[in-house]
């Protein structure tokens, strides 16, 4: 913390403790010399992927999981 000097109308100087921004050259953020490059988008893969050599996984009871039930009943 630094000391802040404030002048009063009567000619007296008043010192108060407070926070101050450092003005030293070593404390300053250096100015950027040039702008960074623009971001680059990833290239879209144009090659279509081949299907798996062993085929797609098909569980034996897949149809039974998604089968429609015969009507819904309300529980009363």
C-alpha positions as CSV (number, residue, x, y, z in Angstrom):
1,X,0.0,0.0,0.0
2,X,1.2,3.5,-0.7
3,X,0.5,6.8,0.9
4,X,-1.9,9.2,-0.8
5,X,-1.3,12.9,-0.4
6,X,-4.4,15.1,-0.2
7,X,-4.3,18.9,0.2
8,X,-6.7,20.7,2.4
9,X,-7.9,24.3,1.8
10,X,-6.2,25.5,5.0
11,X,-2.8,24.7,3.6
12,X,-2.3,21.5,5.5
13,X,-1.3,18.3,3.8
14,X,-3.1,15.2,4.8
15,X,-1.6,11.7,4.2
16,X,-3.8,8.6,4.0
17,X,-3.0,4.9,3.5
18,X,-4.6,3.4,0.4
19,X,-4.2,1.2,-2.7
20,X,-2.3,2.6,-5.7
21,X,-1.7,1.3,-9.2
22,X,2.0,0.6,-9.7
23,X,3.6,3.0,-12.2
24,X,7.0,1.3,-12.6
25,X,7.9,0.2,-16.1
26,X,8.6,-3.4,-15.0
27,X,5.0,-3.6,-13.6
28,X,3.4,-2.5,-16.9
29,X,2.0,-5.0,-19.5
30,X,4.1,-4.7,-22.7
31,X,2.3,-3.6,-25.8
32,X,1.7,-6.4,-28.4
33,X,4.0,-6.0,-31.4
34,X,1.7,-7.8,-33.8
35,X,-1.7,-9.4,-33.7
36,X,-1.9,-13.2,-33.2
37,X,-3.1,-15.2,-36.3
38,X,-6.8,-15.9,-36.8
39,X,-8.1,-19.2,-35.6
40,X,-8.2,-22.0,-38.2
41,X,-11.2,-24.3,-38.7
42,X,-10.5,-28.0,-38.8
43,X,-10.8,-29.6,-42.2
44,X,-13.8,-31.7,-42.9
45,X,-12.9,-35.3,-43.7
46,X,-14.2,-36.0,-47.2
47,X,-13.3,-39.7,-47.2
48,X,-16.3,-41.9,-46.3
49,X,-15.5,-44.5,-43.7
50,X,-15.8,-48.1,-44.6
51,X,-18.1,-50.3,-42.5
52,X,-16.5,-52.5,-39.8
53,X,-14.9,-55.7,-41.1
54,X,-16.7,-57.8,-38.5
55,X,-20.0,-56.1,-39.1
56,X,-22.1,-54.1,-36.8
57,X,-23.0,-55.4,-33.4
58,X,-26.6,-56.7,-33.3
59,X,-27.8,-58.0,-29.9
60,X,-30.2,-61.0,-30.3
61,X,-33.1,-59.4,-28.4
62,X,-33.0,-55.9,-29.9
63,X,-36.5,-56.1,-31.4
64,X,-38.0,-57.3,-28.1
65,X,-36.7,-54.1,-26.3
66,X,-38.4,-51.8,-28.8
67,X,-41.5,-53.9,-29.4
68,X,-44.9,-52.2,-28.9
69,X,-46.8,-53.3,-25.9
70,X,-50.5,-54.3,-26.4
71,X,-52.2,-51.3,-24.9
72,X,-51.6,-49.3,-21.8
73,X,-53.4,-49.9,-18.5
74,X,-53.8,-47.3,-15.8
75,X,-53.2,-48.3,-12.3
76,X,-56.0,-47.2,-10.0
